[in-house]
Amino acid sequence: MKSDVIRDLPEQAVSKKRSVVVSGHRTSVSLEPIFWDQLRKLAAQRRISVNELVTLIDQQRSGSLSSAIRVFVLQSVQK
């Protein structure tokens, strides 16, 4: 298990830029693949789209959107 995480780390550490719609406006967000994957899972659990979830995160953030998404995902998996 540990060796799988370390072996996959270089691939997972590269940010991927994707377009999202936040409050009706298209924007780009750069996140590592592991955060994109978890964000999709969290949106599916809530039965909303990724765009809707990102809009909710955006409404509560005080820093950058990418950072707010990472913190949201991390807090969600820690619960």
Rosetta constraint file for C-alpha pairs under 8 A:
AtomPair CA 1 CA 5 HARMONIC 6.56 0.50
AtomPair CA 2 CA 6 HARMONIC 6.35 0.50
AtomPair CA 3 CA 7 HARMONIC 5.89 0.50
AtomPair CA 4 CA 8 HARMONIC 6.05 0.50
AtomPair CA 5 CA 9 HARMONIC 5.98 0.50
AtomPair CA 8 CA 12 HARMONIC 6.22 0.50
AtomPair CA 9 CA 13 HARMONIC 5.88 0.50
AtomPair CA 10 CA 14 HARMONIC 6.93 0.50
AtomPair CA 12 CA 32 HARMONIC 6.06 0.50
AtomPair CA 12 CA 33 HARMONIC 5.79 0.50
AtomPair CA 12 CA 34 HARMONIC 6.31 0.50
AtomPair CA 13 CA 32 HARMONIC 5.87 0.50
AtomPair CA 13 CA 33 HARMONIC 7.75 0.50
AtomPair CA 14 CA 32 HARMONIC 5.71 0.50
AtomPair CA 14 CA 33 HARMONIC 7.52 0.50
AtomPair CA 15 CA 30 HARMONIC 5.67 0.50
AtomPair CA 15 CA 31 HARMONIC 4.86 0.50
AtomPair CA 15 CA 32 HARMONIC 4.14 0.50
AtomPair CA 15 CA 33 HARMONIC 6.78 0.50
AtomPair CA 16 CA 30 HARMONIC 5.32 0.50
AtomPair CA 16 CA 31 HARMONIC 5.48 0.50
AtomPair CA 16 CA 32 HARMONIC 5.77 0.50
AtomPair CA 16 CA 33 HARMONIC 6.55 0.50
AtomPair CA 17 CA 28 HARMONIC 6.28 0.50
AtomPair CA 17 CA 29 HARMONIC 5.42 0.50
AtomPair CA 17 CA 30 HARMONIC 4.13 0.50
AtomPair CA 17 CA 31 HARMONIC 6.51 0.50
AtomPair CA 18 CA 28 HARMONIC 5.44 0.50
AtomPair CA 18 CA 29 HARMONIC 5.52 0.50
AtomPair CA 18 CA 30 HARMONIC 6.43 0.50
AtomPair CA 19 CA 26 HARMONIC 6.60 0.50
AtomPair CA 19 CA 27 HARMONIC 5.56 0.50
AtomPair CA 19 CA 28 HARMONIC 4.36 0.50
AtomPair CA 19 CA 29 HARMONIC 6.34 0.50
AtomPair CA 20 CA 26 HARMONIC 5.66 0.50
AtomPair CA 20 CA 27 HARMONIC 5.53 0.50
AtomPair CA 20 CA 28 HARMONIC 6.08 0.50
AtomPair CA 20 CA 29 HARMONIC 7.13 0.50
AtomPair CA 20 CA 50 HARMONIC 7.90 0.50
AtomPair CA 20 CA 51 HARMONIC 5.77 0.50
AtomPair CA 20 CA 54 HARMONIC 7.83 0.50
AtomPair CA 21 CA 25 HARMONIC 5.15 0.50
AtomPair CA 21 CA 26 HARMONIC 4.30 0.50
AtomPair CA 21 CA 27 HARMONIC 6.15 0.50
AtomPair CA 21 CA 51 HARMONIC 5.43 0.50
AtomPair CA 21 CA 55 HARMONIC 7.66 0.50
AtomPair CA 22 CA 26 HARMONIC 6.27 0.50
AtomPair CA 22 CA 27 HARMONIC 7.04 0.50
AtomPair CA 22 CA 51 HARMONIC 6.24 0.50
AtomPair CA 22 CA 52 HARMONIC 7.41 0.50
AtomPair CA 22 CA 54 HARMONIC 6.52 0.50
AtomPair CA 22 CA 55 HARMONIC 4.83 0.50
AtomPair CA 22 CA 58 HARMONIC 7.42 0.50
AtomPair CA 23 CA 55 HARMONIC 5.79 0.50
AtomPair CA 29 CA 65 HARMONIC 7.35 0.50
AtomPair CA 29 CA 66 HARMONIC 6.04 0.50
AtomPair CA 30 CA 66 HARMONIC 6.35 0.50
AtomPair CA 31 CA 35 HARMONIC 6.18 0.50
AtomPair CA 31 CA 36 HARMONIC 6.48 0.50
AtomPair CA 31 CA 66 HARMONIC 6.50 0.50
AtomPair CA 31 CA 70 HARMONIC 7.84 0.50
AtomPair CA 32 CA 36 HARMONIC 6.58 0.50
AtomPair CA 33 CA 37 HARMONIC 6.10 0.50
AtomPair CA 34 CA 38 HARMONIC 6.24 0.50
AtomPair CA 35 CA 39 HARMONIC 5.91 0.50
AtomPair CA 35 CA 70 HARMONIC 6.60 0.50
AtomPair CA 35 CA 73 HARMONIC 6.89 0.50
AtomPair CA 36 CA 40 HARMONIC 6.25 0.50
AtomPair CA 37 CA 41 HARMONIC 6.44 0.50
AtomPair CA 38 CA 42 HARMONIC 6.13 0.50
AtomPair CA 38 CA 73 HARMONIC 6.78 0.50
AtomPair CA 39 CA 43 HARMONIC 6.16 0.50
AtomPair CA 39 CA 50 HARMONIC 6.97 0.50
AtomPair CA 39 CA 73 HARMONIC 6.44 0.50
AtomPair CA 40 CA 44 HARMONIC 6.15 0.50
AtomPair CA 40 CA 49 HARMONIC 7.95 0.50
AtomPair CA 40 CA 50 HARMONIC 5.98 0.50
AtomPair CA 41 CA 45 HARMONIC 6.16 0.50
AtomPair CA 42 CA 46 HARMONIC 6.38 0.50
AtomPair CA 42 CA 73 HARMONIC 7.96 0.50
AtomPair CA 43 CA 47 HARMONIC 6.06 0.50
AtomPair CA 43 CA 48 HARMONIC 5.29 0.50
AtomPair CA 43 CA 49 HARMONIC 5.73 0.50
AtomPair CA 43 CA 50 HARMONIC 5.47 0.50
AtomPair CA 43 CA 53 HARMONIC 6.05 0.50
AtomPair CA 44 CA 48 HARMONIC 6.07 0.50
AtomPair CA 44 CA 49 HARMONIC 7.03 0.50
AtomPair CA 48 CA 52 HARMONIC 6.16 0.50
AtomPair CA 48 CA 53 HARMONIC 6.76 0.50
AtomPair CA 49 CA 53 HARMONIC 6.35 0.50
AtomPair CA 50 CA 54 HARMONIC 6.04 0.50
AtomPair CA 51 CA 55 HARMONIC 6.10 0.50
AtomPair CA 52 CA 56 HARMONIC 6.35 0.50
AtomPair CA 53 CA 57 HARMONIC 6.29 0.50
AtomPair CA 54 CA 58 HARMONIC 5.95 0.50
AtomPair CA 54 CA 69 HARMONIC 7.30 0.50
AtomPair CA 55 CA 59 HARMONIC 6.24 0.50
AtomPair CA 56 CA 60 HARMONIC 6.77 0.50
AtomPair CA 57 CA 61 HARMONIC 6.26 0.50
AtomPair CA 57 CA 65 HARMONIC 7.86 0.50
AtomPair CA 57 CA 68 HARMONIC 6.80 0.50
AtomPair CA 57 CA 69 HARMONIC 6.65 0.50
AtomPair CA 57 CA 72 HARMONIC 7.44 0.50
AtomPair CA 58 CA 65 HARMONIC 6.28 0.50
AtomPair CA 58 CA 68 HARMONIC 7.51 0.50
AtomPair CA 61 CA 65 HARMONIC 7.03 0.50
AtomPair CA 61 CA 68 HARMONIC 5.95 0.50
AtomPair CA 62 CA 68 HARMONIC 7.87 0.50
AtomPair CA 63 CA 67 HARMONIC 6.86 0.50
AtomPair CA 63 CA 68 HARMONIC 6.63 0.50
AtomPair CA 64 CA 68 HARMONIC 6.19 0.50
AtomPair CA 65 CA 69 HARMONIC 6.15 0.50
AtomPair CA 66 CA 70 HARMONIC 6.31 0.50
AtomPair CA 67 CA 71 HARMONIC 6.19 0.50
AtomPair CA 68 CA 72 HARMONIC 6.05 0.50
AtomPair CA 69 CA 73 HARMONIC 6.10 0.50
AtomPair CA 70 CA 74 HARMONIC 6.11 0.50
AtomPair CA 71 CA 75 HARMONIC 6.00 0.50
AtomPair CA 72 CA 76 HARMONIC 6.05 0.50
AtomPair CA 73 CA 77 HARMONIC 6.31 0.50
AtomPair CA 74 CA 78 HARMONIC 6.24 0.50
AtomPair CA 75 CA 79 HARMONIC 6.57 0.50
